[in-house]
Amino acid sequence: MKMQRNLLCVDDESGILKSLTRSLRNEDFTVLTASSHNEALTLLSENDVQVILVDQHMPDIDGLNLIKKIKVHHPFIIPIILSGLVDMEYVLAAINRGDVQRFLAKPWNDEELKTVLRQCFHYFDLAHSNLVLNDLVSQQKIQLENLTKLLKEHGCDG
């Protein structure tokens, strides 16, 4: 069964949110929108979100600090910064630290946006599969250790 894919777009400008929603209407994920960090946190508490697209410059909090706040409770979410003002040193440092996955400039190119988002959802799927497989391997290791112990207790240490 395929997991519902959700993108959360956070921007204080309603026109940007409407434009993003319109640009992404035919994609294979649901677009949720928030115009403040409080609204974003509420939506995150009510929905499974895999990817967030956050404006860097908002009046109540900057995008990078919002992402850090979100990652405390949602460490596997894939964050993207969207900004009209580009401080490349700041952006590169954030990417290199792993604070954000990607950076997109305003105005964005619709095809580039769609490609980046598809890549981010694919990355999330791979990371999630990796977690599931690691859990399975851990469980099987414990089962094997228990079986080995049981065999030794019954003198079947071969």
N, C-alpha and C positions, 0 to 999 in steps of 0.2 A: 504494500500500500504506500502510495506516495504522500510525503508530508506536505501539508499546506505551506506554501512559501509566502512570506510577508516581508515587505520593504517598508520601513518607516522613514519618511522624509520630514525633516525638522527645519523650518525656516520661518522667520518672523514676518515675511512678506507673503500675503495670501496669493498674489499674482504668480509668484514663483511656484508655490505649492500647486496651484491650478494648472500651470504650464507643465510641471513634472507629471502630474496625474494624467493630463491629456497626452503627453508624449509617450507614456508607458501603458496606456489603456489596453493595448493588445498583447502585452507580455504575459508570461506564464507565472505571474505572482500578483498578489494583492498589494495595492499601494495604500498605506495608511499615512495620514498627514497630521502634523502637530505644529502649532505656531508659537509654542513656548516650551521651555524645558519641563515645566510641570505637566503640561499636556502630554509631552513625549513619555515621561516617566509613568503616567497613568496608562497610556496605551501599551507600554511595555509590560505593565503588571497584568493587563487583561488579554494580551495576545502573544503568541510565539512569533518572535521576529528574528530573522536570520541576518538581515542586512539593514544598516541604517545609513542614510545620506543626510549629513548635518551641515547646515550653513555655519561657516566659521565666525561670522560677525553678526551677533544677535544682541539685543539690548540687555537681556537678563543674564546671559552667560555666553562665553565664547564656545565655539563648537568643540574644540579640543578638551576643554574642561567638562563639557557635557558628556563627551565620549568616555572620559576617565570615570565619571560618576556612574555611567551606565555599565561599564565593564566590571564594576565591583559586583553587581548582581547578575550580569549577563556576560560572563567572560568569553564566551564563544561567538558572540555577535561580531559580524564583519562591518567595521566602520569605514565610511568614506566621507571626506571633507569636501564641501562645495563652497567656493568663495569667488567673489568678484575682485577682491584685493589679494594680490599674491606677494607674500614674503617667502620667496623660494627657500631661503635658509631655514626658516621656521617650519615650512612644510616638509622639507627633506629630513630635518631632524625628527619630526613626528613620525614619518614613515620609517626611518632607520631605527627608531626606538620601538617600533611595532605598535605605536598608539593608533595609527590608521593604516588601512590597507591600500587606499588610493586617494588621490586628490583630483578633483575636477574643477575647472575654472568656469565661472559665469562670464558670458553666456556659454552654455554647453552645446555641443553638437549632439543631436538626438541619437545618431547611430553609435557614436562613441559611448554615450551614456548607457545605451542598451547593452552594448558589448561588455562594458565594465561591470554592469550589474549582473549579467549572465555569468561572467567569470567569478564574481564574488559569491553568487549562489552555488556555483560548481565547487568552489573552494570550501564553502561551508559544508556541502554534502560530503566532500572527501574527508574533511576533518571529523565530521560526525561519524562517518563509517569507520574511520581509524579508531575513534574512542570506543565504539561498539565492539570492534574486533579485539582491541586491547583488553576490554572487560571480559570477553569470551575466553581469551588466552589465559587471563588471570584465574578465572573460574576453573578452567580445564587443568591448570597447573595444580590448584588446590585439590581437585578431584584425584589427579594422578598421585600426588603426595599422600593422600588419604588411602588410596588403594595400595600403594607401595608399603605403607605402614601396616595395613591390614594383612597383606601377604607375609610380611616379615613376622608378624605376631603369630601367624599360623604355620610358620616354618617353611614357607614357600619362597625363600629368597634366592633360589635358583642358581 
